[in-house]
Structure formats: structure tokens, C-alpha cells
Amino acid sequence: MRSQFRPCIDLHNGQVKQIVGGTLHDDGAQAERLQTNYVSPHPSSYYAELYRQRALEGGHVIMLGPNNTEAAKLALETWPGGLQVGGGITDQNAEQWLALGAAKVIVTSWLFPDARFSLQRLQALSSLVGRDRLVVDLSCRRRDDRWVVAMDRWQTLTDTQVNAECLALLAQYCSEFLVHAADVEGLCRGIDRELVERLAQWSPVPVTYAGGAASLDDLRLVNRLSAGKVHLTIGSALDIFGGSQVLFEDCVRWNKGELPEEQ
């Protein structure tokens, strides 16, 4: 078993962007503090086609706020069945996104009305779309020695901690977890090593971790820390997103087993 590189298409106001996760806000002066690492000149379909050509399955399209629906649809049309989609997913639109070509739907905030976890909502959505087509996003912020699930583009802390008990319960109703470490997302200063280790220990289903990856060695590190159980999304550090630390084609070669696990 080897950890895999999982690609992403992050959408903000209809454009493909790489954003510092902790700076996403909805309102007024706070919204003006958004830190953007990269705004792509390419449409979402460019990246969907790139990933399709390289057979990079398990990637995700994330709609960060409004005005992203058409861009998300375009990505799914480009590679039907090849990408997961998240951002504003509810019981009212999940089936529609699957019909539009999403491999799976990713749900977060809708599971936490008033920032409180609703098992009833998770059970209902799982019954609606099927456990194998559902991913739960447990993106979180670190508070002392624990990780707390954050919703609404990582602005609001919920009543739920990411731990063994939580993952065991939720895994009964979904087939994967997506975990953004919001405190390090977009900073390219390294991953949350302890979180990666814990996710590997705690989760009974596959996990994709995102946040802070700054080099191909971080992919090797995730592979070693998790014994290949946790996959890694690399965003801002990638050359295809304006970064200089990681070559996209090296990630493709890693997934094919063409690069060694130890450098």
C-alpha cells in the first residue's frame, strides 16, 4: 500500500484559485483579508482534462462560496465519473451533482446545523446517494492537543472533534474522509504530521489529507507516517498552480510507482 497524490480544483468566484485556508471569510472587512496564492488563467476544464489524461482518480472539486456552480459543472463534464465535488452539498442537490458526473459528493457544513453534528442528516444523505458515493469532509482546526471540525469555509468551529470514536461512527455511512488542516492550508510550510499519523490510526476508510504540503518529500513523509493509508493533496506548492516546490509530473510518476519511497 502506498499513499497517493490526489489532485484538486479549488473554485472561488468562478475561478480556479489557491487560497490560504485560514483567511476565507464571508463578510465585509474580513472578506478583504483573503490571501490568494494563485489565480489560474485556465478554466476548471483545463485541470479536469489534465487529471483525466494522467488517470489521477480521487481528486476533488471544491466550491468555496457562491458563483462556482458553472465552473464545477464544466469540470465534471470534462471528466465524468473522475472527480468528487464538494461545497454546499445537501440532501436537496447531492443526487443532481452525481447525475452531472461527480464520482462522489463531499459533504461538510450541512451535517452541522447550528454547528452541531446531526447523525440523522448523515444517515439520510447516505441512504439517499449510497455510502459508496459519499465523502465526509472533516476539515479541522487544531486546538491544543485536539482537532475540531470547522465548517462554513473553515470559519466556524463545531461541537465535533476528529478522533477515533468520531471516525468509527461516521465511516458507517461514508466511503472516504477528506481532511483539510485549515491552520496550515495554503501556507506551504509543511504538513500537520501528528494529524496524519492519527488519521491513519483512527480511520477505518480511506482518508485524503490536505494542508501545508511543500515538497515531494511531504508525499514520502505522509506515506511513511501513515503506512500508506492516508493520501495527500498538494495545492499551492505545485507548478501547475504557480508553485515552485513540486512538479506535477513528479506526482504522476509517484502514483505510478516510478519514484522511490525513500529519497
C-alpha positions as CSV (number, residue, x, y, z in Angstrom):
1,M,0.0,0.0,0.0
2,R,1.3,3.4,-1.0
3,S,-0.1,6.9,-0.3
4,Q,-1.3,8.5,-3.5
5,F,-1.2,12.1,-4.7
6,R,-4.8,13.4,-5.0
7,P,-5.4,16.4,-7.2
8,C,-7.7,19.3,-6.6
9,I,-9.6,22.1,-8.3
10,D,-10.5,24.8,-5.8
11,L,-13.0,27.3,-7.1
12,H,-13.6,30.8,-5.7
13,N,-15.9,33.3,-7.5
14,G,-15.9,31.0,-10.6
15,Q,-12.1,30.9,-10.9
16,V,-9.6,28.2,-10.1
17,K,-7.5,29.5,-7.2
18,Q,-5.2,28.5,-4.4
19,I,-6.1,30.2,-1.2
20,V,-4.6,30.4,2.3
21,G,-7.4,28.5,4.1
22,G,-7.4,30.4,7.3
23,T,-8.2,33.7,5.5
24,L,-11.6,32.7,4.0
25,H,-14.4,34.9,5.3
26,D,-17.8,35.9,4.1
27,D,-18.3,39.4,5.4
28,G,-17.1,42.9,4.8
29,A,-13.6,43.9,6.0
30,Q,-12.8,40.3,6.8
31,A,-13.5,39.2,3.3
32,E,-11.0,41.8,2.1
33,R,-8.3,40.0,4.0
34,L,-8.4,36.9,1.7
35,Q,-4.9,35.8,0.9
36,T,-4.7,34.2,-2.6
37,N,-1.6,32.3,-3.6
38,Y,-2.6,31.8,-7.2
39,V,-5.4,32.7,-9.6
40,S,-5.3,30.5,-12.7
41,P,-5.7,31.9,-16.2
42,H,-7.2,28.5,-17.1
43,P,-10.8,27.3,-16.7
44,S,-11.7,24.3,-14.5
45,S,-11.9,22.1,-17.6
46,Y,-8.2,22.6,-18.2
47,Y,-7.3,20.9,-14.9
48,A,-10.0,18.2,-15.2
49,E,-8.6,17.3,-18.6
50,L,-5.1,17.3,-17.2
51,Y,-6.1,14.9,-14.5
52,R,-8.1,12.7,-16.8
53,Q,-5.1,12.3,-19.2
54,R,-2.9,11.3,-16.3
55,A,-5.6,9.0,-14.8
56,L,-5.4,10.8,-11.4
57,E,-8.6,9.5,-9.8
58,G,-9.9,10.5,-6.4
59,G,-9.4,14.3,-7.0
60,H,-11.8,16.8,-5.7
61,V,-13.6,19.9,-7.0
62,I,-14.4,22.3,-4.1
63,M,-16.7,25.2,-4.4
64,L,-15.6,27.9,-1.9
65,G,-18.6,30.1,-1.6
66,P,-21.1,31.3,-4.3
67,N,-20.7,31.7,-8.1
68,N,-18.9,28.4,-8.7
69,T,-21.7,26.2,-9.9
70,E,-20.9,26.6,-13.7
71,A,-17.2,26.1,-13.2
72,A,-17.8,22.9,-11.2
73,K,-20.2,21.6,-13.8
74,L,-17.6,22.3,-16.5
75,A,-15.0,20.2,-14.7
76,L,-17.4,17.3,-14.2
77,E,-18.5,17.5,-17.9
78,T,-14.8,17.2,-18.9
79,W,-14.2,14.1,-16.9
80,P,-17.5,12.4,-16.0
81,G,-17.0,9.9,-13.1
82,G,-13.5,11.1,-12.5
83,L,-13.9,13.8,-9.8
84,Q,-15.5,14.3,-6.5
85,V,-17.4,17.5,-5.8
86,G,-18.0,19.4,-2.6
87,G,-19.1,22.8,-1.3
88,G,-22.7,23.4,-0.4
89,I,-23.8,19.8,-0.8
90,T,-27.1,18.9,0.8
91,D,-29.8,16.4,0.5
92,Q,-31.5,18.7,-2.0
93,N,-28.7,18.7,-4.5
94,A,-26.5,15.7,-3.9
95,E,-28.2,13.5,-6.5
96,Q,-28.1,16.3,-9.0
97,W,-24.3,16.6,-8.7
98,L,-23.9,12.8,-9.1
99,A,-26.1,13.0,-12.2
100,L,-23.9,15.8,-13.6
101,G,-20.9,13.4,-13.4
102,A,-19.4,13.6,-9.9
103,A,-17.9,10.3,-8.8
104,K,-18.8,11.1,-5.2
105,V,-20.2,14.1,-3.3
106,I,-18.4,15.6,-0.4
107,V,-20.4,17.0,2.5
108,T,-19.4,19.2,5.5
109,S,-21.4,22.1,6.7
110,W,-24.9,20.7,6.0
111,L,-24.1,17.9,8.6
112,F,-23.7,20.6,11.3
113,P,-26.9,22.7,11.7
114,D,-26.1,25.4,14.2
115,A,-22.5,24.0,14.4
116,R,-23.8,20.8,16.0
117,F,-23.3,17.4,14.3
118,S,-26.5,15.7,13.1
119,L,-26.2,12.0,12.7
120,Q,-29.8,11.9,11.3
121,R,-28.7,14.1,8.4
122,L,-25.7,11.9,7.7
123,Q,-27.8,8.8,7.8
124,A,-30.4,10.4,5.5
125,L,-27.8,11.5,2.9
126,S,-26.1,8.2,3.0
127,S,-29.4,6.4,2.3
128,L,-30.1,8.8,-0.5
129,V,-26.9,8.6,-2.5
130,G,-25.4,5.4,-1.1
131,R,-22.4,5.0,1.3
132,D,-20.0,4.3,-1.6
133,R,-20.8,7.7,-3.3
134,L,-20.4,9.8,-0.1
135,V,-17.3,11.5,1.3
136,V,-17.4,13.4,4.6
137,D,-15.2,16.4,4.8
138,L,-13.8,16.7,8.4
139,S,-11.7,19.8,7.8
140,C,-10.5,21.0,11.1
141,R,-8.5,23.4,13.2
142,R,-6.1,22.4,15.9
143,R,-7.0,23.5,19.5
144,D,-4.2,22.5,21.9
145,D,-3.9,18.7,21.6
146,R,-7.1,18.1,19.7
147,W,-8.6,18.8,16.3
148,V,-12.1,20.4,16.0
149,V,-14.2,20.2,12.8
150,A,-14.6,23.6,11.2
151,M,-17.5,24.4,8.8
152,D,-18.6,27.3,6.5
153,R,-15.3,27.5,4.7
154,W,-13.4,26.8,7.9
155,Q,-14.8,29.9,9.7
156,T,-16.9,28.2,12.3
157,L,-15.9,25.6,14.9
158,T,-18.4,22.8,15.5
159,D,-19.1,20.6,18.5
160,T,-17.2,17.7,16.9
161,Q,-13.6,16.5,17.5
162,V,-11.7,14.4,14.9
163,N,-10.9,11.3,16.9
164,A,-11.2,7.5,16.7
165,E,-14.7,7.5,18.1
166,C,-15.9,10.1,15.6
167,L,-14.3,8.4,12.5
168,A,-15.6,5.0,13.5
169,L,-19.2,6.3,13.7
170,L,-19.1,8.3,10.5
171,A,-17.4,5.6,8.5
172,Q,-20.5,3.5,8.8
173,Y,-22.2,6.0,6.4
174,C,-19.5,7.1,4.0
175,S,-16.7,5.6,2.0
176,E,-14.0,8.2,2.5
177,F,-12.9,11.2,4.5
178,L,-11.4,14.4,3.2
179,V,-9.5,16.4,5.9
180,H,-8.1,19.9,5.3
181,A,-5.9,21.0,8.1
182,A,-7.2,24.6,7.9
183,D,-4.5,26.2,10.0
184,V,-1.7,25.2,7.5
185,E,-3.8,25.1,4.3
186,G,-2.1,27.1,1.6
187,L,1.0,28.1,3.6
188,C,3.4,25.5,2.1
189,R,5.2,25.2,5.4
190,G,4.8,21.5,5.9
191,I,2.0,19.1,6.9
192,D,0.5,18.5,10.3
193,R,2.5,15.4,11.0
194,E,0.6,14.3,14.1
195,L,-2.8,14.7,12.4
196,V,-1.6,12.5,9.5
197,E,-0.4,9.8,12.0
198,R,-3.7,9.9,13.9
199,L,-5.9,9.7,10.8
200,A,-4.0,6.6,9.8
201,Q,-4.6,5.1,13.2
202,W,-8.2,6.1,13.6
203,S,-9.9,5.8,10.2
204,P,-11.4,2.6,9.0
205,V,-11.9,4.0,5.5
206,P,-9.5,5.8,3.1
207,V,-8.5,9.4,4.0
208,T,-7.2,12.2,1.9
209,Y,-5.3,14.9,3.8
210,A,-4.7,18.4,2.5
211,G,-2.8,21.3,4.0
212,G,0.8,22.6,4.1
213,A,2.5,20.2,1.6
214,A,5.6,21.9,0.4
215,S,7.7,19.3,-1.4
216,L,7.6,15.8,-2.9
217,D,9.2,14.7,0.3
218,D,6.0,15.5,2.1
219,L,4.3,12.8,0.0
220,R,7.0,10.4,1.1
221,L,6.5,11.6,4.7
222,V,2.7,11.0,4.6
223,N,3.4,7.6,3.1
224,R,5.8,6.7,5.9
225,L,3.8,8.3,8.8
226,S,0.5,6.6,7.7
227,A,2.0,3.3,6.3
228,G,0.3,4.2,3.0
229,K,-3.2,4.6,4.5
230,V,-3.5,8.4,4.0
231,H,-3.5,10.1,0.6
232,L,-2.2,13.7,0.1
233,T,-3.5,16.7,-1.9
234,I,-0.8,19.2,-2.9
235,G,-2.0,22.6,-4.0
236,S,-0.1,25.9,-3.8
237,A,3.3,24.2,-4.0
238,L,2.5,22.6,-7.4
239,D,4.0,24.1,-10.5
240,I,0.5,23.9,-12.2
241,F,-0.7,26.4,-9.6
242,G,2.2,28.7,-9.8
243,G,4.3,27.0,-7.2
244,S,8.0,26.2,-7.5
245,Q,8.5,23.4,-4.9
246,V,6.7,20.4,-6.6
247,L,6.5,19.3,-10.2
248,F,3.1,18.0,-11.2
249,E,4.6,15.3,-13.4
250,D,6.7,14.1,-10.4
251,C,3.4,13.5,-8.5
252,V,2.1,11.5,-11.5
253,R,5.3,9.4,-11.5
254,W,5.0,8.8,-7.8
255,N,1.5,7.4,-8.3
256,K,2.8,5.1,-11.0
257,G,5.5,3.8,-8.6
258,E,8.3,5.3,-10.7
259,L,9.8,7.2,-7.8
260,P,11.3,5.6,-4.7
261,E,9.6,5.8,-1.3
262,E,12.8,7.0,0.3
263,Q,15.0,9.7,-1.1
